[in-house]
Amino acid sequence: MSAYVIVNVDVLDEEAGLAYARVAQKSILSHGGRYLVAGPTPEPVEGTWGSSRVVVIEFPDLERIRKWYDSPEYRQAREIREGKVRVQMLFVEGAPSEGFSLPD
């Protein structure tokens, strides 16, 4: 089942942010991920939104996400962003193909 990485990003240093993005993107693509959302400015409709950028990445499954996250390539990206890009990240599984239903 597809799984997703949802990321809130605040770039404190634009140069470091671009360097991080380049290395992160290469690692994501090499591990079977694909960007679904990579918008520069989210538009809050309800409540407050604490980050300046939102990214949603799809992977074939959670196992592939964990392999990507622990890979040497993505560890390098995390080192580049340290102290210069704030990230909040979630790993979530997608809904089954028959859709989501609430319990009775």
Backbone atoms as SQL, in Angstrom:
CREATE TABLE atoms (id INTEGER PRIMARY KEY, chain TEXT, resi INTEGER, resn TEXT, atom TEXT, x REAL, y REAL, z REAL);
INSERT INTO atoms VALUES
  (1, 'A', 1, 'MET', 'N', 0.841, -1.173, 0.000),
  (2, 'A', 1, 'MET', 'CA', 0.000, 0.000, 0.000),
  (3, 'A', 1, 'MET', 'C', 0.890, 1.240, 0.000),
  (4, 'A', 2, 'SER', 'N', 0.549, 2.212, -0.804),
  (5, 'A', 2, 'SER', 'CA', 1.329, 3.449, -0.849),
  (6, 'A', 2, 'SER', 'C', 1.402, 4.075, 0.532),
  (7, 'A', 3, 'ALA', 'N', 2.498, 4.779, 0.768),
  (8, 'A', 3, 'ALA', 'CA', 2.688, 5.499, 2.021),
  (9, 'A', 3, 'ALA', 'C', 3.248, 6.875, 1.677),
  (10, 'A', 4, 'TYR', 'N', 3.097, 7.791, 2.610),
  (11, 'A', 4, 'TYR', 'CA', 3.404, 9.181, 2.325),
  (12, 'A', 4, 'TYR', 'C', 4.268, 9.803, 3.408),
  (13, 'A', 5, 'VAL', 'N', 5.096, 10.724, 2.972),
  (14, 'A', 5, 'VAL', 'CA', 5.862, 11.565, 3.878),
  (15, 'A', 5, 'VAL', 'C', 5.247, 12.957, 3.748),
  (16, 'A', 6, 'ILE', 'N', 4.805, 13.491, 4.876),
  (17, 'A', 6, 'ILE', 'CA', 4.227, 14.833, 4.904),
  (18, 'A', 6, 'ILE', 'C', 5.184, 15.705, 5.700),
  (19, 'A', 7, 'VAL', 'N', 5.601, 16.798, 5.088),
  (20, 'A', 7, 'VAL', 'CA', 6.650, 17.625, 5.684),
  (21, 'A', 7, 'VAL', 'C', 6.214, 19.084, 5.736),
  (22, 'A', 8, 'ASN', 'N', 6.387, 19.698, 6.902),
  (23, 'A', 8, 'ASN', 'CA', 6.279, 21.147, 7.053),
  (24, 'A', 8, 'ASN', 'C', 7.704, 21.666, 7.114),
  (25, 'A', 9, 'VAL', 'N', 7.996, 22.690, 6.339),
  (26, 'A', 9, 'VAL', 'CA', 9.368, 23.176, 6.215),
  (27, 'A', 9, 'VAL', 'C', 9.416, 24.677, 6.458),
  (28, 'A', 10, 'ASP', 'N', 10.376, 25.100, 7.279),
  (29, 'A', 10, 'ASP', 'CA', 10.694, 26.517, 7.439),
  (30, 'A', 10, 'ASP', 'C', 12.167, 26.687, 7.108),
  (31, 'A', 11, 'VAL', 'N', 12.449, 27.436, 6.063),
  (32, 'A', 11, 'VAL', 'CA', 13.828, 27.661, 5.628),
  (33, 'A', 11, 'VAL', 'C', 14.350, 28.914, 6.320),
  (34, 'A', 12, 'LEU', 'N', 15.397, 28.755, 7.110),
  (35, 'A', 12, 'LEU', 'CA', 16.012, 29.867, 7.816),
  (36, 'A', 12, 'LEU', 'C', 17.185, 30.445, 7.030),
  (37, 'A', 13, 'ASP', 'N', 17.782, 29.633, 6.160),
  (38, 'A', 13, 'ASP', 'CA', 18.925, 30.032, 5.337),
  (39, 'A', 13, 'ASP', 'C', 18.645, 29.515, 3.928),
  (40, 'A', 14, 'GLU', 'N', 18.334, 30.422, 3.005),
  (41, 'A', 14, 'GLU', 'CA', 17.919, 30.032, 1.650),
  (42, 'A', 14, 'GLU', 'C', 18.982, 29.212, 0.923),
  (43, 'A', 15, 'GLU', 'N', 20.237, 29.574, 1.055),
  (44, 'A', 15, 'GLU', 'CA', 21.299, 28.831, 0.379),
  (45, 'A', 15, 'GLU', 'C', 21.361, 27.391, 0.887),
  (46, 'A', 16, 'ALA', 'N', 21.307, 27.223, 2.205),
  (47, 'A', 16, 'ALA', 'CA', 21.308, 25.877, 2.786),
  (48, 'A', 16, 'ALA', 'C', 20.032, 25.136, 2.395),
  (49, 'A', 17, 'GLY', 'N', 18.903, 25.851, 2.324),
  (50, 'A', 17, 'GLY', 'CA', 17.643, 25.231, 1.922),
  (51, 'A', 17, 'GLY', 'C', 17.715, 24.665, 0.520),
  (52, 'A', 18, 'LEU', 'N', 18.325, 25.394, -0.400),
  (53, 'A', 18, 'LEU', 'CA', 18.470, 24.902, -1.772),
  (54, 'A', 18, 'LEU', 'C', 19.423, 23.711, -1.830),
  (55, 'A', 19, 'ALA', 'N', 20.508, 23.774, -1.078),
  (56, 'A', 19, 'ALA', 'CA', 21.462, 22.653, -1.056),
  (57, 'A', 19, 'ALA', 'C', 20.785, 21.409, -0.480),
  (58, 'A', 20, 'TYR', 'N', 20.030, 21.574, 0.598),
  (59, 'A', 20, 'TYR', 'CA', 19.289, 20.460, 1.204),
  (60, 'A', 20, 'TYR', 'C', 18.299, 19.881, 0.203),
  (61, 'A', 21, 'ALA', 'N', 17.534, 20.753, -0.458),
  (62, 'A', 21, 'ALA', 'CA', 16.509, 20.293, -1.401),
  (63, 'A', 21, 'ALA', 'C', 17.113, 19.477, -2.537),
  (64, 'A', 22, 'ARG', 'N', 18.260, 19.899, -3.044),
  (65, 'A', 22, 'ARG', 'CA', 18.901, 19.165, -4.149),
  (66, 'A', 22, 'ARG', 'C', 19.304, 17.755, -3.712),
  (67, 'A', 23, 'VAL', 'N', 19.948, 17.661, -2.553),
  (68, 'A', 23, 'VAL', 'CA', 20.405, 16.352, -2.069),
  (69, 'A', 23, 'VAL', 'C', 19.206, 15.489, -1.674),
  (70, 'A', 24, 'ALA', 'N', 18.225, 16.089, -0.993),
  (71, 'A', 24, 'ALA', 'CA', 17.035, 15.336, -0.578),
  (72, 'A', 24, 'ALA', 'C', 16.280, 14.806, -1.799),
  (73, 'A', 25, 'GLN', 'N', 16.083, 15.651, -2.810),
  (74, 'A', 25, 'GLN', 'CA', 15.339, 15.222, -3.995),
  (75, 'A', 25, 'GLN', 'C', 16.010, 14.033, -4.670),
  (76, 'A', 26, 'LYS', 'N', 17.306, 14.096, -4.815),
  (77, 'A', 26, 'LYS', 'CA', 18.030, 12.984, -5.451),
  (78, 'A', 26, 'LYS', 'C', 17.842, 11.699, -4.654),
  (79, 'A', 27, 'SER', 'N', 17.900, 11.797, -3.318),
  (80, 'A', 27, 'SER', 'CA', 17.730, 10.603, -2.481),
  (81, 'A', 27, 'SER', 'C', 16.300, 10.066, -2.564),
  (82, 'A', 28, 'ILE', 'N', 15.335, 10.952, -2.595),
  (83, 'A', 28, 'ILE', 'CA', 13.922, 10.548, -2.680),
  (84, 'A', 28, 'ILE', 'C', 13.661, 9.794, -3.985),
  (85, 'A', 29, 'LEU', 'N', 14.087, 10.378, -5.084),
  (86, 'A', 29, 'LEU', 'CA', 13.846, 9.750, -6.387),
  (87, 'A', 29, 'LEU', 'C', 14.564, 8.412, -6.507),
  (88, 'A', 30, 'SER', 'N', 15.766, 8.310, -5.944),
  (89, 'A', 30, 'SER', 'CA', 16.511, 7.056, -6.046),
  (90, 'A', 30, 'SER', 'C', 15.926, 5.947, -5.173),
  (91, 'A', 31, 'HIS', 'N', 15.034, 6.299, -4.252),
  (92, 'A', 31, 'HIS', 'CA', 14.385, 5.299, -3.400),
  (93, 'A', 31, 'HIS', 'C', 12.913, 5.085, -3.782),
  (94, 'A', 32, 'GLY', 'N', 12.534, 5.516, -4.973),
  (95, 'A', 32, 'GLY', 'CA', 11.195, 5.246, -5.478),
  (96, 'A', 32, 'GLY', 'C', 10.136, 6.229, -5.038),
  (97, 'A', 33, 'GLY', 'N', 10.549, 7.360, -4.485),
  (98, 'A', 33, 'GLY', 'CA', 9.580, 8.375, -4.079),
  (99, 'A', 33, 'GLY', 'C', 9.243, 9.310, -5.216),
  (100, 'A', 34, 'ARG', 'N', 8.085, 9.946, -5.076),
  (101, 'A', 34, 'ARG', 'CA', 7.715, 10.975, -6.059),
  (102, 'A', 34, 'ARG', 'C', 6.956, 12.081, -5.338),
  (103, 'A', 35, 'TYR', 'N', 7.228, 13.296, -5.744),
  (104, 'A', 35, 'TYR', 'CA', 6.603, 14.456, -5.125),
  (105, 'A', 35, 'TYR', 'C', 5.158, 14.588, -5.599),
  (106, 'A', 36, 'LEU', 'N', 4.251, 14.762, -4.653),
  (107, 'A', 36, 'LEU', 'CA', 2.857, 15.048, -4.988),
  (108, 'A', 36, 'LEU', 'C', 2.542, 16.516, -4.732),
  (109, 'A', 37, 'VAL', 'N', 3.160, 17.067, -3.688),
  (110, 'A', 37, 'VAL', 'CA', 2.973, 18.475, -3.329),
  (111, 'A', 37, 'VAL', 'C', 4.336, 19.026, -2.956),
  (112, 'A', 38, 'ALA', 'N', 4.677, 20.161, -3.514),
  (113, 'A', 38, 'ALA', 'CA', 5.920, 20.836, -3.142),
  (114, 'A', 38, 'ALA', 'C', 5.709, 22.332, -3.297),
  (115, 'A', 39, 'GLY', 'N', 4.634, 22.804, -2.679),
  (116, 'A', 39, 'GLY', 'CA', 4.265, 24.201, -2.819),
  (117, 'A', 39, 'GLY', 'C', 5.069, 25.114, -1.915),
  (118, 'A', 40, 'PRO', 'N', 5.443, 26.274, -2.429),
  (119, 'A', 40, 'PRO', 'CA', 6.247, 27.191, -1.640),
  (120, 'A', 40, 'PRO', 'C', 5.475, 27.870, -0.509),
  (121, 'A', 41, 'THR', 'N', 4.184, 28.118, -0.684),
  (122, 'A', 41, 'THR', 'CA', 3.437, 28.826, 0.347),
  (123, 'A', 41, 'THR', 'C', 2.048, 28.204, 0.509),
  (124, 'A', 42, 'PRO', 'N', 1.809, 27.514, 1.638),
  (125, 'A', 42, 'PRO', 'CA', 0.461, 26.961, 1.843),
  (126, 'A', 42, 'PRO', 'C', -0.544, 28.086, 2.092),
  (127, 'A', 43, 'GLU', 'N', -1.784, 27.839, 1.766),
  (128, 'A', 43, 'GLU', 'CA', -2.853, 28.812, 1.979),
  (129, 'A', 43, 'GLU', 'C', -3.768, 28.295, 3.089),
  (130, 'A', 44, 'PRO', 'N', -3.547, 28.745, 4.332),
  (131, 'A', 44, 'PRO', 'CA', -4.394, 28.271, 5.427),
  (132, 'A', 44, 'PRO', 'C', -5.848, 28.715, 5.215),
  (133, 'A', 45, 'VAL', 'N', -6.759, 27.778, 5.422),
  (134, 'A', 45, 'VAL', 'CA', -8.176, 28.070, 5.278),
  (135, 'A', 45, 'VAL', 'C', -8.852, 28.033, 6.641),
  (136, 'A', 46, 'GLU', 'N', -8.411, 27.142, 7.509),
  (137, 'A', 46, 'GLU', 'CA', -8.925, 27.057, 8.871),
  (138, 'A', 46, 'GLU', 'C', -7.749, 26.920, 9.823),
  (139, 'A', 47, 'GLY', 'N', -7.824, 27.588, 10.946),
  (140, 'A', 47, 'GLY', 'CA', -6.764, 27.493, 11.943),
  (141, 'A', 47, 'GLY', 'C', -5.503, 28.213, 11.503),
  (142, 'A', 48, 'THR', 'N', -4.431, 27.972, 12.236),
  (143, 'A', 48, 'THR', 'CA', -3.154, 28.598, 11.907),
  (144, 'A', 48, 'THR', 'C', -2.210, 27.541, 11.349),
  (145, 'A', 49, 'TRP', 'N', -1.289, 27.993, 10.552),
  (146, 'A', 49, 'TRP', 'CA', -0.329, 27.090, 9.937),
  (147, 'A', 49, 'TRP', 'C', 1.052, 27.626, 10.257),
  (148, 'A', 50, 'GLY', 'N', 1.879, 26.792, 10.879),
  (149, 'A', 50, 'GLY', 'CA', 3.142, 27.266, 11.392),
  (150, 'A', 50, 'GLY', 'C', 4.327, 27.186, 10.457),
  (151, 'A', 51, 'SER', 'N', 4.168, 26.655, 9.269),
  (152, 'A', 51, 'SER', 'CA', 5.329, 26.523, 8.395),
  (153, 'A', 51, 'SER', 'C', 5.140, 27.318, 7.114),
  (154, 'A', 52, 'SER', 'N', 6.263, 27.563, 6.443),
  (155, 'A', 52, 'SER', 'CA', 6.206, 28.362, 5.222),
  (156, 'A', 52, 'SER', 'C', 6.087, 27.517, 3.959),
  (157, 'A', 53, 'ARG', 'N', 6.385, 26.203, 4.065),
  (158, 'A', 53, 'ARG', 'CA', 6.312, 25.324, 2.894),
  (159, 'A', 53, 'ARG', 'C', 5.779, 23.964, 3.307),
  (160, 'A', 54, 'VAL', 'N', 5.120, 23.299, 2.384),
  (161, 'A', 54, 'VAL', 'CA', 4.566, 21.970, 2.624),
  (162, 'A', 54, 'VAL', 'C', 5.008, 21.060, 1.491),
  (163, 'A', 55, 'VAL', 'N', 5.405, 19.834, 1.861),
  (164, 'A', 55, 'VAL', 'CA', 5.816, 18.844, 0.862),
  (165, 'A', 55, 'VAL', 'C', 5.110, 17.528, 1.193),
  (166, 'A', 56, 'VAL', 'N', 4.577, 16.869, 0.172),
  (167, 'A', 56, 'VAL', 'CA', 3.995, 15.531, 0.321),
  (168, 'A', 56, 'VAL', 'C', 4.674, 14.648, -0.718),
  (169, 'A', 57, 'ILE', 'N', 5.233, 13.537, -0.233),
  (170, 'A', 57, 'ILE', 'CA', 5.980, 12.625, -1.097),
  (171, 'A', 57, 'ILE', 'C', 5.352, 11.238, -0.978),
  (172, 'A', 58, 'GLU', 'N', 5.119, 10.598, -2.104),
  (173, 'A', 58, 'GLU', 'CA', 4.551, 9.249, -2.128),
  (174, 'A', 58, 'GLU', 'C', 5.662, 8.231, -2.357),
  (175, 'A', 59, 'PHE', 'N', 5.614, 7.141, -1.583),
  (176, 'A', 59, 'PHE', 'CA', 6.515, 6.002, -1.751),
  (177, 'A', 59, 'PHE', 'C', 5.652, 4.756, -1.914),
  (178, 'A', 60, 'PRO', 'N', 6.216, 3.679, -2.449),
  (179, 'A', 60, 'PRO', 'CA', 5.435, 2.449, -2.622),
  (180, 'A', 60, 'PRO', 'C', 4.885, 1.879, -1.307),
  (181, 'A', 61, 'ASP', 'N', 5.629, 2.050, -0.203),
  (182, 'A', 61, 'ASP', 'CA', 5.172, 1.525, 1.091),
  (183, 'A', 61, 'ASP', 'C', 6.027, 2.125, 2.209),
  (184, 'A', 62, 'LEU', 'N', 5.622, 1.867, 3.466),
  (185, 'A', 62, 'LEU', 'CA', 6.336, 2.410, 4.624),
  (186, 'A', 62, 'LEU', 'C', 7.765, 1.880, 4.716),
  (187, 'A', 63, 'GLU', 'N', 7.967, 0.631, 4.343),
  (188, 'A', 63, 'GLU', 'CA', 9.314, 0.062, 4.398),
  (189, 'A', 63, 'GLU', 'C', 10.269, 0.867, 3.520),
  (190, 'A', 64, 'ARG', 'N', 9.819, 1.243, 2.342),
  (191, 'A', 64, 'ARG', 'CA', 10.661, 2.028, 1.431),
  (192, 'A', 64, 'ARG', 'C', 10.943, 3.404, 2.022),
  (193, 'A', 65, 'ILE', 'N', 9.958, 3.999, 2.704),
  (194, 'A', 65, 'ILE', 'CA', 10.185, 5.299, 3.356),
  (195, 'A', 65, 'ILE', 'C', 11.273, 5.173, 4.409),
  (196, 'A', 66, 'ARG', 'N', 11.175, 4.143, 5.228),
  (197, 'A', 66, 'ARG', 'CA', 12.167, 3.975, 6.306),
  (198, 'A', 66, 'ARG', 'C', 13.568, 3.745, 5.738),
  (199, 'A', 67, 'LYS', 'N', 13.661, 2.981, 4.659),
  (200, 'A', 67, 'LYS', 'CA', 14.966, 2.770, 4.016),
  (201, 'A', 67, 'LYS', 'C', 15.516, 4.086, 3.478),
  (202, 'A', 68, 'TRP', 'N', 14.656, 4.883, 2.850),
  (203, 'A', 68, 'TRP', 'CA', 15.084, 6.191, 2.352),
  (204, 'A', 68, 'TRP', 'C', 15.558, 7.072, 3.503),
  (205, 'A', 69, 'TYR', 'N', 14.761, 7.167, 4.556),
  (206, 'A', 69, 'TYR', 'CA', 15.076, 8.066, 5.662),
  (207, 'A', 69, 'TYR', 'C', 16.407, 7.704, 6.325),
  (208, 'A', 70, 'ASP', 'N', 16.697, 6.411, 6.420),
  (209, 'A', 70, 'ASP', 'CA', 17.932, 5.947, 7.050),
  (210, 'A', 70, 'ASP', 'C', 19.104, 5.813, 6.067),
  (211, 'A', 71, 'SER', 'N', 18.894, 6.151, 4.816),
  (212, 'A', 71, 'SER', 'CA', 19.945, 5.980, 3.803),
  (213, 'A', 71, 'SER', 'C', 21.073, 6.994, 4.000),
  (214, 'A', 72, 'PRO', 'N', 22.271, 6.638, 3.578),
  (215, 'A', 72, 'PRO', 'CA', 23.397, 7.580, 3.653),
  (216, 'A', 72, 'PRO', 'C', 23.115, 8.873, 2.877),
  (217, 'A', 73, 'GLU', 'N', 22.400, 8.755, 1.761),
  (218, 'A', 73, 'GLU', 'CA', 22.097, 9.933, 0.948),
  (219, 'A', 73, 'GLU', 'C', 21.219, 10.925, 1.713),
  (220, 'A', 74, 'TYR', 'N', 20.190, 10.409, 2.376),
  (221, 'A', 74, 'TYR', 'CA', 19.308, 11.340, 3.090),
  (222, 'A', 74, 'TYR', 'C', 19.937, 11.812, 4.403),
  (223, 'A', 75, 'ARG', 'N', 20.784, 10.988, 5.009),
  (224, 'A', 75, 'ARG', 'CA', 21.525, 11.463, 6.197),
  (225, 'A', 75, 'ARG', 'C', 22.379, 12.671, 5.823),
  (226, 'A', 76, 'GLN', 'N', 22.974, 12.646, 4.644),
  (227, 'A', 76, 'GLN', 'CA', 23.758, 13.791, 4.174),
  (228, 'A', 76, 'GLN', 'C', 22.865, 15.028, 4.048),
  (229, 'A', 77, 'ALA', 'N', 21.668, 14.857, 3.503),
  (230, 'A', 77, 'ALA', 'CA', 20.732, 15.980, 3.377),
  (231, 'A', 77, 'ALA', 'C', 20.377, 16.538, 4.754),
  (232, 'A', 78, 'ARG', 'N', 20.138, 15.659, 5.723),
  (233, 'A', 78, 'ARG', 'CA', 19.792, 16.111, 7.073),
  (234, 'A', 78, 'ARG', 'C', 20.941, 16.895, 7.700),
  (235, 'A', 79, 'GLU', 'N', 22.172, 16.483, 7.425),
  (236, 'A', 79, 'GLU', 'CA', 23.322, 17.227, 7.939),
  (237, 'A', 79, 'GLU', 'C', 23.391, 18.626, 7.335),
  (238, 'A', 80, 'ILE', 'N', 23.104, 18.738, 6.052),
  (239, 'A', 80, 'ILE', 'CA', 23.127, 20.039, 5.372),
  (240, 'A', 80, 'ILE', 'C', 22.112, 20.990, 5.988),
  (241, 'A', 81, 'ARG', 'N', 20.942, 20.499, 6.338),
  (242, 'A', 81, 'ARG', 'CA', 19.876, 21.382, 6.828),
  (243, 'A', 81, 'ARG', 'C', 19.988, 21.722, 8.316),
  (244, 'A', 82, 'GLU', 'N', 20.831, 21.010, 9.043),
  (245, 'A', 82, 'GLU', 'CA', 20.896, 21.166, 10.491),
  (246, 'A', 82, 'GLU', 'C', 21.096, 22.631, 10.898),
  (247, 'A', 83, 'GLY', 'N', 20.137, 23.139, 11.676),
  (248, 'A', 83, 'GLY', 'CA', 20.191, 24.510, 12.165),
  (249, 'A', 83, 'GLY', 'C', 19.821, 25.566, 11.136),
  (250, 'A', 84, 'LYS', 'N', 19.544, 25.146, 9.905),
  (251, 'A', 84, 'LYS', 'CA', 19.274, 26.100, 8.829),
  (252, 'A', 84, 'LYS', 'C', 17.903, 25.911, 8.178),
  (253, 'A', 85, 'VAL', 'N', 17.356, 24.714, 8.352),
  (254, 'A', 85, 'VAL', 'CA', 16.023, 24.393, 7.826),
  (255, 'A', 85, 'VAL', 'C', 15.304, 23.609, 8.911),
  (256, 'A', 86, 'ARG', 'N', 14.164, 24.129, 9.368),
  (257, 'A', 86, 'ARG', 'CA', 13.363, 23.407, 10.369),
  (258, 'A', 86, 'ARG', 'C', 12.361, 22.530, 9.643),
  (259, 'A', 87, 'VAL', 'N', 12.281, 21.277, 10.093),
  (260, 'A', 87, 'VAL', 'CA', 11.419, 20.295, 9.434),
  (261, 'A', 87, 'VAL', 'C', 10.576, 19.573, 10.477),
  (262, 'A', 88, 'GLN', 'N', 9.298, 19.435, 10.178),
  (263, 'A', 88, 'GLN', 'CA', 8.401, 18.536, 10.908),
  (264, 'A', 88, 'GLN', 'C', 7.963, 17.506, 9.879),
  (265, 'A', 89, 'MET', 'N', 8.076, 16.212, 10.226),
  (266, 'A', 89, 'MET', 'CA', 7.853, 15.167, 9.224),
  (267, 'A', 89, 'MET', 'C', 7.001, 14.048, 9.808),
  (268, 'A', 90, 'LEU', 'N', 6.048, 13.589, 9.005),
  (269, 'A', 90, 'LEU', 'CA', 5.199, 12.449, 9.359),
  (270, 'A', 90, 'LEU', 'C', 5.312, 11.378, 8.291),
  (271, 'A', 91, 'PHE', 'N', 5.267, 10.114, 8.711),
  (272, 'A', 91, 'PHE', 'CA', 5.122, 8.992, 7.787),
  (273, 'A', 91, 'PHE', 'C', 3.702, 8.464, 7.985),
  (274, 'A', 92, 'VAL', 'N', 2.930, 8.319, 6.917),
  (275, 'A', 92, 'VAL', 'CA', 1.561, 7.808, 7.019),
  (276, 'A', 92, 'VAL', 'C', 1.264, 6.847, 5.876),
  (277, 'A', 93, 'GLU', 'N', 0.488, 5.808, 6.190),
  (278, 'A', 93, 'GLU', 'CA', 0.036, 4.886, 5.148),
  (279, 'A', 93, 'GLU', 'C', -1.183, 5.475, 4.459),
  (280, 'A', 94, 'GLY', 'N', -1.306, 5.158, 3.181),
  (281, 'A', 94, 'GLY', 'CA', -2.468, 5.593, 2.433),
  (282, 'A', 94, 'GLY', 'C', -3.691, 4.758, 2.780),
  (283, 'A', 95, 'ALA', 'N', -4.831, 5.193, 2.294),
  (284, 'A', 95, 'ALA', 'CA', -6.075, 4.456, 2.502),
  (285, 'A', 95, 'ALA', 'C', -6.102, 3.246, 1.579),
  (286, 'A', 96, 'PRO', 'N', -6.729, 2.156, 2.006),
  (287, 'A', 96, 'PRO', 'CA', -6.869, 0.992, 1.122),
  (288, 'A', 96, 'PRO', 'C', -7.599, 1.382, -0.159),
  (289, 'A', 97, 'SER', 'N', -7.401, 0.595, -1.202),
  (290, 'A', 97, 'SER', 'CA', -7.996, 0.931, -2.498),
  (291, 'A', 97, 'SER', 'C', -9.516, 1.011, -2.455),
  (292, 'A', 98, 'GLU', 'N', -10.143, 0.282, -1.510),
  (293, 'A', 98, 'GLU', 'CA', -11.598, 0.382, -1.416),
  (294, 'A', 98, 'GLU', 'C', -12.052, 1.598, -0.639),
  (295, 'A', 99, 'GLY', 'N', -11.095, 2.420, -0.210),
  (296, 'A', 99, 'GLY', 'CA', -11.424, 3.685, 0.442),
  (297, 'A', 99, 'GLY', 'C', -11.471, 3.596, 1.954),
  (298, 'A', 100, 'PHE', 'N', -11.675, 4.706, 2.552),
  (299, 'A', 100, 'PHE', 'CA', -11.699, 4.851, 3.999),
  (300, 'A', 100, 'PHE', 'C', -13.136, 4.815, 4.476),
  (301, 'A', 101, 'SER', 'N', -13.385, 4.083, 5.556),
  (302, 'A', 101, 'SER', 'CA', -14.749, 4.091, 6.122),
  (303, 'A', 101, 'SER', 'C', -14.646, 4.149, 7.642),
  (304, 'A', 102, 'LEU', 'N', -15.578, 4.849, 8.230),
  (305, 'A', 102, 'LEU', 'CA', -15.652, 4.963, 9.683),
  (306, 'A', 102, 'LEU', 'C', -16.332, 3.721, 10.245),
  (307, 'A', 103, 'PRO', 'N', -15.942, 3.302, 11.465),
  (308, 'A', 103, 'PRO', 'CA', -16.620, 2.153, 12.075),
  (309, 'A', 103, 'PRO', 'C', -18.065, 2.499, 12.389),
  (310, 'A', 104, 'ASP', 'N', -18.919, 1.471, 12.368),
  (311, 'A', 104, 'ASP', 'CA', -20.348, 1.689, 12.682),
  (312, 'A', 104, 'ASP', 'C', -20.554, 2.034, 14.129);
